[in-house]
Every structure is written in structure tokens, then in C-alpha cells.
Amino acid sequence: MQADRLFQEAQTQHQRGQLAQALKLYERALAIKPYHAPARIFKALLIQQQGKSLALCATEFVFMC
């Protein structure tokens, strides 16, 4: 499944510290499969790592972030 492949690539970029690229990949995975729980969770973690508040995506985070 393409969403799973995008998620795996996002995790690789995330681990390498390529946060902007990882975020784009998490978002692409979520565009394909909006309820991809791991992509949502890691997207939220990445947002926190960037020093941003999860409130920035609070409207989505009700399980859409």
C-alpha cells in the first residue's frame, strides 16, 4: 500500500533529522489514508520536535492530525 511506503520513508527521514521532508511524507501518507494512526502519531511528535505547539493542529488532532 502506498500510504505505508510513504510512512516508512517518512520515518527514515525523521530518524535522519530531515524533519521538513518527513512532515511532507507523513502528510502525503495521510492524504491517501486519513486514518493511518502511526502517521498521525509521528506527525504530532515531529510537530513537537520542531518546537511547535500541538494546538497548531488541534482542530485536526481530534484524530486527523
C-alpha positions in Angstrom: 0.0 0.0 0.0 1.4 3.4 -1.0 0.5 5.1 2.3 2.5 2.5 4.2 5.5 3.1 2.0 5.3 6.8 2.4 5.1 6.4 6.1 8.2 4.2 6.1 10.1 6.7 4.1 8.9 9.5 6.4 10.2 7.6 9.4 13.6 7.2 7.7 13.8 10.9 7.0 12.5 11.6 10.6 15.3 9.5 12.1 17.9 11.2 9.9 16.7 14.6 11.2 15.2 15.6 7.9 12.1 17.0 9.6 10.7 19.1 6.8 10.9 16.2 4.4 9.4 13.8 6.9 6.5 16.1 7.6 5.7 16.2 3.9 5.8 12.5 3.6 3.6 12.0 6.7 1.1 14.4 5.2 1.2 12.6 1.8 0.5 9.3 3.6 -2.4 10.9 5.5 -3.8 12.3 2.3 -4.0 8.8 0.9 -5.1 7.1 4.1 -6.5 9.7 6.5 -6.9 7.3 9.4 -3.3 6.0 9.3 -2.7 6.1 13.0 1.1 5.8 13.1 1.4 8.6 10.5 -0.8 10.8 12.7 1.1 10.0 15.9 4.6 10.6 14.3 3.4 13.8 12.6 2.3 15.1 16.0 5.7 14.1 17.5 7.5 15.8 14.7 5.5 19.0 15.2 6.5 18.9 18.9 10.1 18.3 18.0 10.0 21.4 15.8 9.1 23.3 19.0 5.6 24.0 17.8 2.5 23.5 19.9 0.1 20.7 19.1 -2.5 23.4 19.4 -1.4 24.4 15.9 -3.1 21.3 14.6 -5.7 21.0 17.4 -8.6 21.1 15.0 -7.1 18.2 13.1 -5.7 16.4 16.1 -9.1 15.0 17.1 -7.7 12.1 15.1 -7.0 13.9 11.9 -3.6 15.4 12.7 
